Amino acid sequence: MADMIHPKENRLLALLPEQEYAAVAPHLEPCAMPSGFIIVHANAPIEHVYFLCSGVGSVINISPEGNRVEAGLFGRDGFAPVAAAIDAGISVSEVTVQVPGFAYRLPQRTLAELMKTQPVFAGLLHKGVHVLATQAGFTALSNAVHEINERLARWILMCHDRIDGDKLALTHDFIALMLAVRRPSVTTALHILEGNHFIRSVRGLVIVRDRAGLEEFASDAYGKAEAEYERLIGPLRRSKRPSLAPQPHIGKTG
């Protein structure tokens, strides 16, 4: 693959001491991650564990009736499926790629063996399980107490944390699925964020223009899970770049 990204673009792999990285690296298999790629189906055996170096993935819970909602998301900050870190055998959630990228994967059996002999690697994976569970808990809280506008702001910020640049390839239909709301609600919420000059929304693309304003708008919907990640592992974003052309804010309702 001519455009391969180095494994240490993944935050967890980058934090391994050289001796442990040398033990893990020979087992890593590079793979492109197109949008819609299913890392693991719900209730299916875990065959491989993926460490994203770019792109964004979603953990999706599915009810017996087929209702779907995103329970968490991850990118180069973590790995999936996290159930592999406790040798659970299966993933109760579907894990899929929403923003295309690149990853390295390990066979589940290999990961289990490496965790027995590489203590820092095992510890980082356990921290990864904890921070994703923390994120899922705050997603449940946000779904219960915040309006769609704040929830959408939070979700855009979470995606933005995990990419380079300010452009997110996301359709209204996909956002509606991830937030478990109707598509017209997403369209209205995007118009409100765009009216505040926080983002620009075009067909299949959301562009972050004023990240600081978006964080202020999201209020307490965003930040607690991110702070826990940074406390245990390190920064989510590669750098704190200034936002694009911030404009005066006009409030939360249109």
Order of alpha helices (4+ residues) and beta strands (2+ residues): alpha-alpha-beta-beta-beta-beta-beta-beta-beta-alpha-alpha-alpha-beta-alpha-alpha-beta-beta-alpha-alpha
